[in-house]
Amino acid sequence: MKLQDPLTLGQQISIMIAGITFIGLSAVALFAADLSRREMVERIKSEMASTADGLADRLQSDLLERYSDIKQLADMQPLNSVWDSSPLVIRTVLDQLQIALPSYAWIGFARPDGTVQAATRGMLEDASVAARPWFKEGLKGPFVGDVHEAVLLSKLLDNTTTGEPRRFVDVAFPVYSADRRLLGVLGAHLAFEWVDSLRLGALKAKPGIDIWVLSQGGEVLLGPKLPTPPFSSQRIAAMEQERSGVFVDDTAQDGEILTGFSIVESDAMPPLGWIVVARQNASAAFAAPSRVAGSIVALGLLVLILSVGIATWLTARLSRPLSQLTHVAGEIGRTPDVVMLPRLRGSLDVMQLSGALRALLRRLGSAETLFVETTQRQEKDIAALRALADTDPLTGLMNRRSFLSVAESALHGTRSVDNIGILMADIDHFKTVND
């Protein structure tokens, strides 16, 4: 017996449709879920990289603007006479610049020997800055120094609101006279708090994302205090080579972290090599794509269940005439009232099948009637021949052939309740008369 033999045609069709629907919808749902998840993951990665790019661009723009301010002041020809003036005149110019640009914590002008001739609010005037990197590099040309804590100004400036020492970014330019004689170095300390303010603004705009600012060597300038750099030297080198991008950091202690990065750089100023890093836990970042993928699969499962239900109902409805035909055919010959199949509708195949079976039953009925009539005639003929063989044609009496069966039973001693009598008469020369 084949596996499908116990099943009705409707059940087989339902199972077939369910199987095809399951395979088709499963493939479509899984493909759609995977495609949408990958697209959302790529979009989230792009947004993470864009977050880092946005802050890096803002830092680069602000740095370039501050750099240009000091450059313009150092290169401004009308001020050549000012640099040779008294400290009071120079201090007035520098104080006005600081008022216009409060992000500068200190601006000073030092003579070629390193002595500060004038500075904002008179701080460090007459002090020597000859050993400071910004002065030594400023004698050679334009200079932008990396973040450092205040050294000479540490006692003159208050700490930050968090109680931490102030940190500065140094900008310095050599100042020349009209005849290209070195007059000194114009230096400025840009308060690093402005970088933190930009970072805090980016954090408010992107809740759930942590943003760090790293030095060129990979140390954290803004962010959590870590005993060691958060990334390996190989990773830092890869960041510097790619300049901008995104990756999943699997070396973090708190699991995989989606990390976007961007290098702060500009062709118009010496590079600092800062790296802006935007980070978010990968499971949290990719939670939405996973939910969407799960929703698509669940929707596909719901559609599958509905499709199978509808297919089962349609199959049962379409196969109902066949079920009726099977039931009525089973009753023919068992129930006296059922002698013919009904004329069914519903489809061309069902109509043709019911019509063919009805015609077959009619032909079978005609053949059965003919067979019964033929059988009855044969039985009559046999009875007539038997009577002719067992009866004497002259007298009409039963001849001895008709007594053979009775005589055989009597000779073998068969007993019965019926009485039997035998009358024997011998007539001489009767055969001659009979013949």
FIDO-498959 format. One line per 3 residues: number of its first residue (from 1); for each residue y, z, x of C-alpha. Coordinates in steps of 0.001 Angstrom, whole numbers, plus 500000, padded with zeros to 6 digits. Layout:
! FIDO-498959
NUM = Y/Z/X ~ ... $
This chain:
! FIDO-498959
1 = 500000/500000/500000 ~ 503414/499057/501335 ~ 506143/501626/501701 $
4 = 508305/500043/499019 ~ 505489/499735/496448 ~ 506134/503125/494750 $
7 = 509822/502258/494277 ~ 511306/500271/491458 ~ 513331/497168/492131 $
10 = 516503/499032/491196 ~ 515685/501833/493614 ~ 514981/499365/496405 $
13 = 518270/497552/495758 ~ 520133/500888/495672 ~ 518611/501966/498978 $
16 = 519393/498585/500517 ~ 523014/498661/499332 ~ 523365/502276/500458 $
19 = 522029/501397/503897 ~ 524297/498383/504302 ~ 527288/500352/503008 $
22 = 526510/503274/505301 ~ 526252/501056/508368 ~ 529361/499045/507490 $
25 = 531605/501936/506493 ~ 530388/504115/509353 ~ 531165/501395/511860 $
28 = 534595/500730/510340 ~ 535455/504435/510006 ~ 534359/505296/513536 $
31 = 536159/502271/514977 ~ 539336/503032/513031 ~ 539167/506719/513969 $
34 = 538651/505935/517645 ~ 541360/503255/517656 ~ 543965/505438/515944 $
37 = 543070/508399/518156 ~ 543463/506335/521313 ~ 546772/504895/520088 $
40 = 548097/508351/519233 ~ 546900/509727/522569 ~ 548698/506928/524405 $
43 = 551828/507549/522330 ~ 551688/511275/523096 ~ 551238/510513/526796 $
46 = 554187/508135/526647 ~ 556308/510779/524905 ~ 555360/513328/527561 $
49 = 556375/510931/530320 ~ 559578/510113/528405 ~ 560427/513821/528208 $
52 = 560214/514088/531986 ~ 562103/510806/532405 ~ 564868/511967/530082 $
55 = 565583/515166/531980 ~ 565238/513393/535333 ~ 567761/510761/534233 $
58 = 570146/513462/533027 ~ 569847/515352/536317 ~ 570323/512164/538301 $
61 = 573374/511232/536231 ~ 574990/514661/536599 ~ 574201/514856/540308 $
64 = 575664/511419/540886 ~ 578766/512380/538931 ~ 579292/515555/540994 $
67 = 578534/513635/544172 ~ 581098/510988/543195 ~ 583713/513667/542456 $
70 = 583545/515055/545977 ~ 583326/511576/547492 ~ 586449/510411/545665 $
73 = 588306/513532/546701 ~ 587306/513071/550343 ~ 588146/509356/550350 $
76 = 591419/509627/548450 ~ 594096/508273/550814 ~ 597054/509998/549106 $
79 = 595475/513329/550059 ~ 595440/512592/553793 ~ 598664/514502/554185 $
82 = 597234/517397/552195 ~ 594344/518021/554605 ~ 596857/518532/557399 $
85 = 598966/520820/555225 ~ 598879/524564/554870 ~ 595809/526284/553391 $
88 = 597828/527121/550274 ~ 598372/523446/549438 ~ 594713/522566/550052 $
91 = 593549/525598/548035 ~ 595743/524523/545107 ~ 594098/521094/545034 $
94 = 590611/522579/545287 ~ 591294/525195/542589 ~ 592478/522491/540202 $
97 = 589279/520543/540836 ~ 587165/523626/540180 ~ 589004/524298/536924 $
100 = 588287/520734/535819 ~ 584663/520977/536973 ~ 583456/524573/536505 $
103 = 579929/523700/537601 ~ 581186/523996/541188 ~ 580800/527589/542341 $
106 = 582720/526964/545555 ~ 584673/524114/547159 ~ 586002/524375/550686 $
109 = 587504/522369/553506 ~ 586392/523156/557059 ~ 587961/521960/560274 $
112 = 585789/520055/562779 ~ 585110/523335/564590 ~ 583532/524822/561470 $
115 = 586362/527124/560432 ~ 587093/527132/556715 ~ 590764/526270/556413 $
118 = 590982/526537/552614 ~ 588619/527207/549724 ~ 588658/527935/546031 $
121 = 589989/531415/545309 ~ 590357/531889/549057 ~ 586665/532695/549525 $
124 = 585348/532297/553093 ~ 588733/531186/554424 ~ 588899/531571/558215 $
127 = 585117/532144/558235 ~ 582888/529915/560327 ~ 580386/527624/558607 $
130 = 579472/525785/561775 ~ 575837/526881/561462 ~ 575454/525862/557830 $
133 = 573385/522689/557209 ~ 575933/521190/554856 ~ 578635/521332/557520 $
136 = 576484/519982/560340 ~ 575198/517129/558196 ~ 578641/516548/556665 $
139 = 580042/515806/560097 ~ 577598/512902/560327 ~ 578113/511451/556857 $
142 = 577589/512029/553114 ~ 575131/514831/552486 ~ 573312/516317/549490 $
145 = 571324/519445/550296 ~ 568360/520863/548431 ~ 568518/524082/546443 $
148 = 569087/527264/548419 ~ 570212/530806/547749 ~ 573738/531858/548580 $
151 = 574126/533106/552147 ~ 577766/533592/553034 ~ 578811/533723/549377 $
154 = 576118/536179/548284 ~ 578515/539138/548552 ~ 581452/537300/547025 $
157 = 579795/535908/543887 ~ 578067/537800/541124 ~ 574385/537238/540478 $
160 = 573226/535175/537526 ~ 572864/536650/534051 ~ 569177/537233/534776 $
163 = 570012/539270/537886 ~ 568637/536693/540278 ~ 570622/535543/543330 $
166 = 572727/532473/542859 ~ 571353/529166/544068 ~ 573342/526111/545015 $
169 = 573048/522408/545677 ~ 575292/521433/548585 ~ 577432/518293/548587 $
172 = 579468/517428/551690 ~ 581575/514520/552947 ~ 583476/513963/556168 $
175 = 587231/513608/555708 ~ 589034/511041/557855 ~ 592673/510296/558383 $
178 = 594150/506863/557861 ~ 593434/506053/561516 ~ 589758/507170/561115 $
181 = 590303/510465/562871 ~ 587905/513200/561687 ~ 589947/515854/559919 $
184 = 587060/518023/558779 ~ 584317/518353/556201 ~ 584819/518763/552464 $
187 = 581931/520785/551078 ~ 581000/522015/547610 ~ 578343/524355/546251 $
190 = 577095/523106/542896 ~ 575726/526021/540860 ~ 572067/525461/540077 $
193 = 572510/527065/536632 ~ 573604/523706/535229 ~ 570110/522360/535952 $
196 = 568579/525287/534079 ~ 570933/524685/531134 ~ 569784/521066/530944 $
199 = 566173/522232/531137 ~ 566681/524774/528342 ~ 568247/522075/526171 $
202 = 565213/519858/526726 ~ 562886/522769/525898 ~ 564671/523362/522580 $
205 = 564363/519685/521732 ~ 560626/519699/522560 ~ 559084/522963/521306 $
208 = 555613/523630/522631 ~ 556295/521770/525888 ~ 556978/523493/529203 $
211 = 559315/521796/531683 ~ 559437/522480/535396 ~ 561638/521204/538200 $
214 = 559857/520928/541543 ~ 561214/520398/545011 ~ 560222/517410/547090 $
217 = 557482/519534/548656 ~ 556100/520536/545264 ~ 557454/524094/545067 $
220 = 558741/525308/541703 ~ 562546/525353/541574 ~ 562739/526007/537836 $
223 = 559744/527284/535938 ~ 557157/530027/536319 ~ 557020/532018/539523 $
226 = 553826/530918/541237 ~ 552448/532191/544543 ~ 551493/528678/545601 $
229 = 552642/525173/544650 ~ 551087/524148/541312 ~ 549887/520782/542608 $
232 = 548044/519696/545704 ~ 549740/517692/548415 ~ 547660/514669/547386 $
235 = 548922/514940/543816 ~ 552539/515321/544991 ~ 552119/512252/547191 $
238 = 550717/510304/544232 ~ 553696/511367/542088 ~ 556142/510242/544748 $
241 = 554378/506912/545002 ~ 554216/506289/541245 ~ 557754/507702/540667 $
244 = 557021/508263/536963 ~ 553919/508634/534830 ~ 551488/510982/533110 $
247 = 548121/512516/533920 ~ 545784/515278/532743 ~ 545787/518189/535179 $
250 = 542286/519678/535264 ~ 543043/522138/538067 ~ 545088/524555/535962 $
253 = 543625/527969/535198 ~ 544416/527698/531482 ~ 542429/524494/530950 $
256 = 543366/520856/530976 ~ 547123/520249/530866 ~ 548779/517000/529844 $
259 = 551451/516459/532495 ~ 554304/513969/532549 ~ 556450/513593/535648 $
262 = 559494/511730/536915 ~ 561315/511653/540255 ~ 565056/512390/540281 $
265 = 566511/509575/542357 ~ 569510/507290/542690 ~ 570361/504475/545056 $
268 = 573992/505612/545127 ~ 573356/508979/546797 ~ 570991/510596/549288 $
271 = 567708/511469/547568 ~ 566773/515055/546796 ~ 563239/514172/545778 $
274 = 563156/516603/542859 ~ 560247/516150/540470 ~ 560677/516896/536775 $
277 = 557377/517912/535193 ~ 556715/518199/531439 ~ 553490/520017/530554 $
280 = 551506/520879/527440 ~ 547981/522096/526876 ~ 545843/518996/526363 $
283 = 543933/520451/523411 ~ 547217/521252/521643 ~ 548777/517919/522590 $
286 = 545792/515944/521344 ~ 545135/518102/518259 ~ 546958/515703/515935 $
289 = 544962/512622/517045 ~ 541737/514581/516600 ~ 542808/515646/513100 $
292 = 543698/512077/512169 ~ 540375/510813/513502 ~ 538536/513500/511544 $
295 = 540479/512619/508392 ~ 539569/508946/508771 ~ 535890/509814/509199 $
298 = 536026/512175/506194 ~ 537735/509488/504114 ~ 535085/507002/505190 $
301 = 532374/509468/504152 ~ 534026/509939/500762 ~ 534280/506177/500260 $
304 = 530641/505896/501303 ~ 529544/508449/498705 ~ 531594/506743/495992 $
307 = 530290/503323/497004 ~ 526682/504484/496934 ~ 527230/506109/493536 $
310 = 528825/502976/492094 ~ 526135/500783/493657 ~ 523402/502984/492168 $
313 = 525002/502823/488726 ~ 525452/499051/488879 ~ 521911/498551/490139 $
316 = 520498/500723/487352 ~ 522493/498757/484811 ~ 521431/495399/486198 $
319 = 517781/496418/486447 ~ 517685/498007/482982 ~ 516451/494792/481275 $
322 = 513573/494597/483759 ~ 512716/498229/483049 ~ 512739/497513/479307 $
325 = 510588/494445/479870 ~ 508113/496468/481917 ~ 507951/499227/479299 $
328 = 507375/496852/476357 ~ 504794/494873/478330 ~ 502900/498099/478982 $
331 = 502815/498896/475248 ~ 501320/495523/474265 ~ 497649/496077/473488 $
334 = 498116/499828/473191 ~ 500487/500048/470270 ~ 499501/497894/467261 $
337 = 503110/497267/466291 ~ 504035/495854/469703 ~ 502755/492309/469979 $
340 = 505656/490424/471530 ~ 508252/490993/474263 ~ 511907/491222/473198 $
343 = 514386/488516/474061 ~ 516538/490174/476758 ~ 519999/489311/478056 $
346 = 522154/490428/480940 ~ 521629/487675/483480 ~ 520212/484170/483649 $
349 = 517183/485366/485592 ~ 516374/488030/483012 ~ 516764/485562/480140 $
352 = 514521/483017/481851 ~ 511931/485667/482721 ~ 511798/487131/479205 $
355 = 511619/483630/477691 ~ 508807/482586/480041 ~ 506824/485765/479319 $
358 = 507308/485357/475564 ~ 506042/481760/475819 ~ 503097/482985/477896 $
361 = 502229/485604/475286 ~ 502374/482983/472537 ~ 500034/480732/474508 $
364 = 497715/483639/475132 ~ 497753/484476/471388 ~ 496849/480916/470471 $
367 = 494066/480874/473046 ~ 492761/484205/471761 ~ 492708/482952/468155 $
370 = 490845/479824/469204 ~ 488405/481926/471197 ~ 487724/484242/468237 $
373 = 487156/481329/465861 ~ 484823/479630/468335 ~ 482901/482869/468860 $
376 = 482501/483402/465125 ~ 481170/479854/464656 ~ 478736/480345/467479 $
379 = 477521/483610/465969 ~ 476937/481874/462605 ~ 475063/479046/464275 $
382 = 472900/481479/466213 ~ 472122/483450/463044 ~ 471175/480233/461212 $
385 = 468914/479120/464050 ~ 467313/482548/464217 ~ 466614/482487/460454 $
388 = 465177/478979/460745 ~ 462903/480067/463584 ~ 461657/483223/461795 $
391 = 461041/481660/458309 ~ 458272/479406/457141 ~ 459939/476275/455787 $
394 = 457282/475671/453114 ~ 457009/479069/451552 ~ 460266/480574/452680 $
397 = 458380/483616/453915 ~ 458768/485152/457316 ~ 456365/483643/459773 $
400 = 454455/485505/462435 ~ 457225/484989/465039 ~ 459447/487291/463056 $
403 = 456829/490037/463341 ~ 456420/489781/467093 ~ 458977/492478/467940 $
406 = 457599/494834/465289 ~ 454027/494129/466263 ~ 454799/494702/469929 $
409 = 456246/498114/469132 ~ 453252/499027/466961 ~ 450746/497920/469579 $
412 = 452401/500076/472221 ~ 452152/503123/469976 ~ 455756/503410/469062 $
415 = 456254/506024/466388 ~ 458973/505932/463792 ~ 459726/507437/460469 $
418 = 459691/504070/458746 ~ 456484/503105/456860 ~ 454994/499783/457643 $
421 = 452301/497925/455818 ~ 450426/494853/456917 ~ 448925/492337/454507 $
424 = 446765/489681/456083 ~ 445381/486636/454259 ~ 443360/483839/455726 $
427 = 443482/480540/453940 ~ 441081/477926/455097 ~ 442447/474577/456043 $
430 = 446017/475770/455325 ~ 447298/474109/458456 ~ 446228/470784/457093 $
433 = 448106/471436/453904 ~ 451077/472789/455810 ~ 451177/469784/458037 $
